[in-house]
Amino acid sequence: MNITFDPLWDERGELRRGCTVGEALTWLTNCGSHSAGETVYINGELYKIGRLLYGPDRPAVADKPIARVCDGYYHRLTFRV
């Protein structure tokens, strides 16, 4: 994956429509801003990033497009899908 292309934000700083949770988290882990061991909130539920990206029991929410980035407070990711 090309880390210079940001799948989450466009050139105007707006959320890209259609970017999935998995695409955003893959990009964030590849560029080093987050790791697979960290947690992310999606629709109020807590998930490990690694669980969303890897393994046979990946939750379906990983493939859903992000509707809103709710919070980046204290480096915590919070999405609505």
N, CA, C and O atoms as a DFTB+ gen file, in Angstrom:
324 C
 N C O
     1  1       0.845      -1.177       0.000
     2  2       0.000       0.000       0.000
     3  2       0.884       1.232       0.000
     4  3       1.888       1.288       0.711
     5  1       0.511       2.209      -0.793
     6  2       1.233       3.469      -0.887
     7  2       0.869       4.346       0.307
     8  3      -0.282       4.764       0.437
     9  1       1.829       4.628       1.174
    10  2       1.507       5.413       2.370
    11  2       1.392       6.901       2.077
    12  3       0.927       7.659       2.927
    13  1       1.812       7.339       0.875
    14  2       1.637       8.750       0.540
    15  2       0.194       9.046       0.137
    16  3      -0.230      10.200       0.188
    17  1      -0.565       8.026      -0.263
    18  2      -1.985       8.199      -0.555
    19  2      -2.774       7.956       0.720
    20  3      -2.685       6.881       1.312
    21  1      -3.533       8.935       1.139
    22  2      -4.335       8.835       2.349
    23  2      -5.747       8.402       1.979
    24  3      -6.493       9.194       1.401
    25  1      -6.142       7.153       2.298
    26  2      -7.480       6.692       1.937
    27  2      -8.583       7.305       2.797
    28  3      -9.761       7.221       2.448
    29  1      -8.209       7.914       3.908
    30  2      -9.197       8.438       4.851
    31  2      -9.591       9.878       4.546
    32  3     -10.773      10.220       4.592
    33  1      -8.609      10.728       4.235
    34  2      -8.862      12.157       4.006
    35  2      -8.473      12.538       2.591
    36  3      -7.463      12.060       2.073
    37  1      -9.272      13.401       1.958
    38  2      -8.936      13.860       0.620
    39  2      -8.040      15.102       0.686
    40  3      -7.614      15.512       1.766
    41  1      -7.760      15.696      -0.479
    42  2      -6.854      16.841      -0.562
    43  2      -7.394      18.070       0.158
    44  3      -6.619      18.934       0.568
    45  1      -8.704      18.161       0.317
    46  2      -9.325      19.296       1.005
    47  2      -9.443      19.058       2.506
    48  3      -9.929      19.927       3.229
    49  1      -9.007      17.891       2.986
    50  2      -9.103      17.570       4.402
    51  2     -10.455      17.022       4.806
    52  3     -10.789      16.994       5.991
    53  1     -11.240      16.583       3.826
    54  2     -12.556      16.016       4.103
    55  2     -12.498      14.500       4.035
    56  3     -11.658      13.929       3.339
    57  1     -13.397      13.857       4.762
    58  2     -13.463      12.397       4.792
    59  2     -13.771      11.859       3.397
    60  3     -14.719      12.305       2.750
    61  1     -12.965      10.899       2.935
    62  2     -13.221      10.273       1.630
    63  2     -14.409       9.334       1.746
    64  3     -14.450       8.479       2.631
    65  1     -15.361       9.492       0.866
    66  2     -16.530       8.623       0.859
    67  2     -16.120       7.233       0.381
    68  3     -15.381       7.095      -0.594
    69  1     -16.603       6.210       1.075
    70  2     -16.339       4.839       0.676
    71  2     -15.129       4.200       1.317
    72  3     -14.910       3.003       1.136
    73  1     -14.334       4.952       2.060
    74  2     -13.173       4.375       2.738
    75  2     -13.667       3.449       3.846
    76  3     -14.436       3.864       4.713
    77  1     -13.225       2.208       3.815
    78  2     -13.670       1.249       4.826
    79  2     -12.785       1.343       6.072
    80  3     -11.686       1.897       6.041
    81  1     -13.292       0.795       7.142
    82  2     -12.537       0.729       8.395
    83  2     -11.210       0.004       8.151
    84  3     -10.160       0.465       8.598
    85  1     -11.257      -1.120       7.447
    86  2     -10.047      -1.893       7.172
    87  2      -9.016      -1.121       6.367
    88  3      -7.824      -1.187       6.669
    89  1      -9.455      -0.384       5.339
    90  2      -8.527       0.417       4.536
    91  2      -7.868       1.500       5.371
    92  3      -6.657       1.708       5.286
    93  1      -8.663       2.187       6.175
    94  2      -8.113       3.252       7.014
    95  2      -7.123       2.700       8.030
    96  3      -6.049       3.271       8.222
    97  1      -7.472       1.600       8.680
    98  2      -6.584       1.036       9.702
    99  2      -5.319       0.449       9.094
   100  3      -4.251       0.528       9.700
   101  1      -5.423      -0.137       7.907
   102  2      -4.230      -0.641       7.223
   103  2      -3.276       0.507       6.931
   104  3      -2.073       0.393       7.164
   105  1      -3.806       1.604       6.426
   106  2      -2.971       2.761       6.120
   107  2      -2.348       3.329       7.395
   108  3      -1.159       3.647       7.411
   109  1      -3.136       3.459       8.458
   110  2      -2.625       4.025       9.708
   111  2      -1.551       3.144      10.340
   112  3      -0.602       3.662      10.928
   113  1      -1.682       1.826      10.230
   114  2      -0.646       0.954      10.789
   115  2       0.587       0.927       9.892
   116  3       1.707       0.862      10.399
   117  1       0.411       0.975       8.575
   118  2       1.561       0.975       7.662
   119  2       2.397       2.239       7.781
   120  3       3.619       2.186       7.636
   121  1       1.759       3.376       8.044
   122  2       2.534       4.615       8.162
   123  2       3.069       4.811       9.572
   124  3       3.805       5.766       9.822
   125  1       2.714       3.924      10.501
   126  2       3.316       3.939      11.829
   127  2       2.606       4.759      12.878
   128  3       3.108       4.888      13.995
   129  1       1.446       5.322      12.556
   130  2       0.779       6.147      13.560
   131  2      -0.014       5.328      14.575
   132  3      -0.345       5.818      15.654
   133  1      -0.315       4.082      14.223
   134  2      -1.025       3.175      15.134
   135  2      -0.470       1.770      14.950
   136  3       0.167       1.474      13.940
   137  1      -0.718       0.896      15.943
   138  2      -0.237      -0.480      15.857
   139  2      -1.409      -1.444      15.999
   140  3      -2.493      -1.065      16.441
   141  1      -1.173      -2.680      15.620
   142  2      -2.216      -3.710      15.676
   143  2      -2.684      -3.984      17.095
   144  3      -3.788      -4.495      17.282
   145  1      -1.886      -3.663      18.093
   146  2      -2.264      -3.909      19.482
   147  2      -3.124      -2.820      20.102
   148  3      -3.642      -2.993      21.205
   149  1      -3.280      -1.707      19.410
   150  2      -4.086      -0.610      19.939
   151  2      -5.570      -0.879      19.728
   152  3      -5.956      -1.776      18.979
   153  1      -6.386      -0.087      20.402
   154  2      -7.830      -0.254      20.295
   155  2      -8.452       0.888      19.500
   156  3      -7.882       1.974      19.383
   157  1      -9.629       0.614      18.961
   158  2     -10.401       1.594      18.221
   159  2     -11.869       1.400      18.597
   160  3     -12.333       0.274      18.782
   161  1     -12.579       2.498      18.704
   162  2     -14.018       2.433      18.967
   163  2     -14.750       2.557      17.642
   164  3     -14.478       3.466      16.857
   165  1     -15.675       1.645      17.395
   166  2     -16.516       1.703      16.201
   167  2     -17.950       1.536      16.652
   168  3     -18.327       0.505      17.209
   169  1     -18.745       2.564      16.405
   170  2     -20.149       2.582      16.832
   171  2     -20.275       2.282      18.325
   172  3     -21.216       1.613      18.752
   173  1     -19.332       2.776      19.108
   174  2     -19.379       2.620      20.552
   175  2     -18.802       1.323      21.086
   176  3     -18.717       1.149      22.302
   177  1     -18.399       0.395      20.204
   178  2     -17.789      -0.873      20.640
   179  2     -16.281      -0.796      20.494
   180  3     -15.766      -0.182      19.560
   181  1     -15.584      -1.421      21.418
   182  2     -14.132      -1.417      21.441
   183  2     -13.596      -2.644      20.708
   184  3     -14.014      -3.769      20.982
   185  1     -12.653      -2.419      19.760
   186  2     -12.010      -3.499      19.002
   187  2     -10.508      -3.294      19.022
   188  3     -10.041      -2.156      19.078
   189  1      -9.750      -4.370      18.977
   190  2      -8.309      -4.304      18.745
   191  2      -8.111      -4.133      17.245
   192  3      -8.785      -4.788      16.449
   193  1      -7.192      -3.257      16.856
   194  2      -6.936      -3.019      15.443
   195  2      -6.526      -4.313      14.752
   196  3      -6.983      -4.591      13.644
   197  1      -5.673      -5.107      15.390
   198  2      -5.235      -6.363      14.797
   199  2      -6.374      -7.319      14.513
   200  3      -6.352      -8.028      13.507
   201  1      -7.358      -7.348      15.375
   202  2      -8.521      -8.223      15.166
   203  2      -9.330      -7.780      13.956
   204  3      -9.893      -8.610      13.243
   205  1      -9.386      -6.477      13.725
   206  2     -10.112      -5.961      12.568
   207  2      -9.365      -6.200      11.260
   208  3      -9.982      -6.294      10.199
   209  1      -8.038      -6.299      11.333
   210  2      -7.245      -6.424      10.121
   211  2      -6.868      -7.860       9.764
   212  3      -6.753      -8.196       8.585
   213  1      -6.676      -8.698      10.762
   214  2      -6.107     -10.029      10.509
   215  2      -6.976     -11.125      11.106
   216  3      -7.778     -10.883      12.008
   217  1      -6.805     -12.300      10.600
   218  2      -7.429     -13.470      11.212
   219  2      -8.755     -13.864      10.603
   220  3      -9.415     -13.080       9.922
   221  1      -9.120     -15.092      10.869
   222  2     -10.348     -15.639      10.292
   223  2     -11.621     -15.116      10.946
   224  3     -12.700     -15.223      10.363
   225  1     -11.514     -14.554      12.144
   226  2     -12.708     -14.098      12.856
   227  2     -12.848     -12.577      12.824
   228  3     -13.314     -11.961      13.782
   229  1     -12.429     -11.979      11.685
   230  2     -12.551     -10.520      11.548
   231  2     -14.018     -10.107      11.621
   232  3     -14.852     -10.697      10.934
   233  1     -14.349      -9.117      12.428
   234  2     -15.733      -8.635      12.479
   235  2     -16.143      -8.004      11.145
   236  3     -15.310      -7.414      10.457
   237  1     -17.410      -8.127      10.784
   238  2     -17.921      -7.577       9.526
   239  2     -17.771      -6.064       9.453
   240  3     -17.712      -5.498       8.362
   241  1     -17.709      -5.407      10.605
   242  2     -17.595      -3.959      10.633
   243  2     -16.300      -3.477       9.963
   244  3     -16.218      -2.319       9.554
   245  1     -15.305      -4.336       9.849
   246  2     -14.033      -3.968       9.219
   247  2     -14.206      -3.644       7.739
   248  3     -13.409      -2.893       7.176
   249  1     -15.224      -4.192       7.109
   250  2     -15.441      -3.976       5.682
   251  2     -16.493      -2.917       5.382
   252  3     -16.858      -2.713       4.224
   253  1     -16.976      -2.249       6.406
   254  2     -17.998      -1.217       6.202
   255  2     -17.341       0.147       5.988
   256  3     -16.298       0.436       6.574
   257  1     -17.952       0.982       5.149
   258  2     -17.398       2.322       4.933
   259  2     -17.583       3.214       6.166
   260  3     -18.581       3.115       6.880
   261  1     -16.618       4.066       6.389
   262  2     -16.661       4.993       7.519
   263  2     -17.608       6.140       7.177
   264  3     -17.473       6.778       6.132
   265  1     -18.548       6.391       8.050
   266  2     -19.477       7.502       7.858
   267  2     -18.958       8.770       8.533
   268  3     -19.209       9.881       8.065
   269  1     -18.238       8.594       9.631
   270  2     -17.771       9.754      10.394
   271  2     -16.610       9.364      11.287
   272  3     -16.611       8.290      11.889
   273  1     -15.622      10.236      11.372
   274  2     -14.559      10.100      12.359
   275  2     -14.986      10.978      13.524
   276  3     -15.073      12.199      13.393
   277  1     -15.251      10.350      14.661
   278  2     -15.876      11.067      15.773
   279  2     -14.888      11.784      16.674
   280  3     -15.190      12.863      17.184
   281  1     -13.708      11.201      16.879
   282  2     -12.853      11.727      17.929
   283  2     -11.429      11.258      17.716
   284  3     -11.199      10.100      17.370
   285  1     -10.494      12.130      17.915
   286  2      -9.102      11.738      17.909
   287  2      -8.448      12.060      19.232
   288  3      -7.222      12.094      19.337
   289  1      -9.266      12.295      20.244
   290  2      -8.807      12.734      21.555
   291  2      -7.860      11.714      22.168
   292  3      -8.165      10.522      22.212
   293  1      -6.725      12.179      22.635
   294  2      -5.695      11.311      23.242
   295  2      -5.290      10.164      22.327
   296  3      -5.037       9.050      22.786
   297  1      -5.232      10.447      21.023
   298  2      -4.730       9.465      20.054
   299  2      -5.667       8.262      19.955
   300  3      -5.258       7.205      19.475
   301  1      -6.918       8.405      20.401
   302  2      -7.889       7.309      20.342
   303  2      -8.707       7.452      19.076
   304  3      -9.227       8.530      18.787
   305  1      -8.824       6.382      18.325
   306  2      -9.625       6.396      17.103
   307  2     -11.067       6.035      17.431
   308  3     -11.329       5.082      18.165
   309  1     -11.988       6.798      16.885
   310  2     -13.410       6.528      17.081
   311  2     -14.119       6.778      15.756
   312  3     -14.093       7.889      15.227
   313  1     -14.752       5.733      15.224
   314  2     -15.443       5.816      13.933
   315  2     -16.910       5.512      14.105
   316  3     -17.308       4.813      15.037
   317  1     -17.715       6.043      13.201
   318  2     -19.111       5.635      13.010
   319  2     -19.203       5.061      11.611
   320  3     -18.692       5.644      10.655
   321  1     -19.852       3.924      11.497
   322  2     -20.028       3.312      10.176
   323  2     -21.505       3.166       9.868
   324  3     -21.867       2.671       8.800
